[in-house]
Every structure is written in structure tokens, then in C-alpha cells.
């Protein structure tokens, strides 16, 4: 399986939004761009797709930006990737439909359909909340700030 840069950036961006979900504030594309080291222009394209897919809401104005459309526990990896990836969920192309239709049907039902169903099921089982918890495990000690 290959996930495009757009899909990976969408995933990283939504994890970043989910980390700040409880604050109730909007996050700008510029702040996510700076935090993650991703081009602002490219992220704007990603957020356009995420908005169209119902993953984020946008708020205009001085305090505007983006927020998750639902709680992180309600947004799955599948939701995010299906909003931005065009080819990830396309059906497999036929290989030998005219010369060997029996082999073609066997490959489609026993291999490709099963792989696609397993991938979809796995992606639907992982939520943004799960990814935030996983990311917290890898935060370095220098990421902590102490105030005196």
C-alpha cells in the first residue's frame, strides 16, 4: 500500500489538531505548517480536501483557522485517508479477464477483495485519539517546558 504525501500530511495535520482538541481554539494552517515543517501552500490544499470530506471545519476571521469536525475518538484513519487519497481505494484492475476469466475471478475474490477489506477494517479501527496517545509515547523529555 502506498500513501501519498498528501495523505501523510493530512494524517500528521489532523493528529496535530487532535492534540489541541480540548482547548476549543482554532488552529491556523500557518501554525501547523511551522510546527510540522510542511509547506503552507501544500497544507492549504490538504485542508481544502479535509474540509470537503467533513474532517475539519473552518472558521473565518481574526481568531479563525481550523478545528476537527468531530471528536478525535470519532474520526478514523480511514475517514482521513479517504478524504484526501484518490487512488487508495480504487478497485484492482483486471489482469486476465478475457484469456482466463476463472483465474481472474479467483484473484479478485480470494486476494484483492480480501486485502482491501482487511485494509479498510484496520484503518477503521484506528482513531485520531489512538494516534494522539501513540504520539505522546514518543515525545522527548526536552519537549517539556518548566515555568518558575
C-alpha positions as CSV (number, residue, x, y, z in Angstrom):
1,X,0.0,0.0,0.0
2,X,1.3,3.4,-0.9
3,X,0.0,6.6,0.8
4,X,0.8,9.8,-1.0
5,X,2.5,12.8,0.6
6,X,-1.0,14.4,0.7
7,X,-2.3,11.5,2.7
8,X,0.7,11.6,5.1
9,X,0.4,15.3,5.6
10,X,-3.3,15.1,6.2
11,X,-2.7,12.5,8.8
12,X,0.1,14.4,10.6
13,X,-2.0,17.6,10.5
14,X,-5.1,16.0,11.9
15,X,-3.1,14.4,14.7
16,X,-1.7,17.9,15.5
17,X,-5.3,19.3,15.6
18,X,-6.4,16.4,17.8
19,X,-3.6,17.1,20.3
20,X,-5.1,20.5,20.8
21,X,-8.7,19.4,20.6
22,X,-9.8,20.1,24.2
23,X,-8.7,23.7,24.1
24,X,-11.6,24.7,21.8
25,X,-9.5,27.1,19.8
26,X,-8.9,27.3,16.0
27,X,-5.6,26.4,14.6
28,X,-4.2,28.2,11.6
29,X,-2.6,26.4,8.6
30,X,0.5,28.6,9.2
31,X,0.9,27.3,12.8
32,X,0.6,23.7,11.7
33,X,2.9,24.4,8.8
34,X,5.6,25.8,11.1
35,X,5.1,23.0,13.7
36,X,5.4,20.2,11.2
37,X,7.8,21.7,8.7
38,X,5.3,21.4,5.8
39,X,4.7,23.9,3.0
40,X,1.8,26.2,3.9
41,X,0.6,26.3,0.3
42,X,0.5,22.5,0.1
43,X,-1.2,22.2,3.5
44,X,-3.9,24.6,2.3
45,X,-4.7,22.1,-0.5
46,X,-4.8,19.3,2.0
47,X,-7.1,21.2,4.4
48,X,-9.4,22.0,1.5
49,X,-9.9,18.3,0.9
50,X,-10.2,17.6,4.6
51,X,-13.0,20.2,4.8
52,X,-14.8,18.8,1.8
53,X,-14.5,15.3,3.5
54,X,-16.1,16.5,6.7
55,X,-13.0,16.0,8.8
56,X,-12.4,19.7,9.7
57,X,-14.4,22.9,9.9
58,X,-13.0,26.3,9.1
59,X,-13.7,29.5,11.0
60,X,-13.1,32.8,9.3
61,X,-11.8,36.0,10.9
62,X,-9.0,37.1,13.2
63,X,-9.3,34.2,15.5
64,X,-10.1,31.8,12.7
65,X,-8.5,28.7,11.4
66,X,-9.4,25.0,11.5
67,X,-10.9,22.7,14.1
68,X,-11.8,19.0,13.9
69,X,-15.4,18.5,12.9
70,X,-15.9,15.6,15.4
71,X,-14.2,14.4,18.5
72,X,-10.8,12.6,17.9
73,X,-12.4,9.3,19.0
74,X,-14.9,9.6,16.2
75,X,-12.5,10.2,13.3
76,X,-10.7,7.2,11.9
77,X,-7.6,6.8,9.8
78,X,-10.0,5.6,7.1
79,X,-12.0,8.8,7.3
80,X,-8.9,10.9,6.8
81,X,-7.3,9.0,4.0
82,X,-10.5,8.5,2.1
83,X,-11.0,12.3,2.2
84,X,-7.6,13.1,0.5
85,X,-6.4,10.0,-1.3
86,X,-7.8,9.5,-4.8
87,X,-6.3,6.1,-5.7
88,X,-6.0,4.3,-2.3
89,X,-9.5,2.7,-2.5
90,X,-9.9,2.1,-6.3
91,X,-10.8,-1.4,-7.2
92,X,-7.9,-3.6,-8.6
93,X,-7.6,-3.6,-12.3
94,X,-8.4,-6.8,-14.2
95,X,-5.3,-8.9,-15.1
96,X,-6.5,-11.7,-17.4
97,X,-10.3,-11.2,-17.8
98,X,-10.6,-12.4,-21.4
99,X,-8.0,-15.2,-21.6
100,X,-8.6,-16.7,-18.2
101,X,-11.8,-15.4,-16.5
102,X,-11.7,-18.2,-13.9
103,X,-8.2,-17.2,-12.7
104,X,-9.3,-13.5,-12.8
105,X,-12.3,-14.2,-10.6
106,X,-10.2,-16.2,-8.2
107,X,-7.6,-13.5,-7.9
108,X,-10.3,-10.8,-7.4
109,X,-12.3,-12.7,-4.7
110,X,-9.5,-14.6,-2.9
111,X,-6.8,-12.0,-3.0
112,X,-7.7,-8.4,-3.9
113,X,-11.1,-8.2,-2.2
114,X,-9.8,-9.7,0.9
115,X,-6.8,-7.4,1.1
116,X,-9.0,-4.4,0.5
117,X,-11.5,-5.5,3.2
118,X,-8.7,-6.1,5.7
119,X,-7.1,-2.7,5.0
120,X,-10.3,-0.9,5.3
121,X,-11.2,-2.7,8.6
122,X,-7.7,-2.0,10.0
123,X,-8.0,1.7,9.1
124,X,-11.4,2.0,10.5
125,X,-10.2,0.5,13.8
126,X,-7.6,3.3,14.4
127,X,-8.9,6.7,15.6
128,X,-7.2,10.1,15.9
129,X,-7.4,9.6,19.6
130,X,-5.4,6.4,19.3
131,X,-2.8,8.3,17.3
132,X,-2.5,11.1,19.8
133,X,-1.9,8.6,22.6
134,X,0.7,6.9,20.4
135,X,2.4,10.2,19.6
136,X,2.6,11.1,23.3
137,X,4.7,8.0,23.9
138,X,7.4,9.4,21.7
139,X,7.6,12.9,22.9
140,X,11.1,13.6,24.1
141,X,11.9,15.0,27.6
142,X,13.1,18.2,26.0
143,X,9.6,18.9,24.8
144,X,8.5,19.6,28.3
145,X,8.6,23.2,29.4
146,X,9.0,24.2,33.0
147,X,8.0,27.5,34.4
148,X,9.3,29.0,37.6
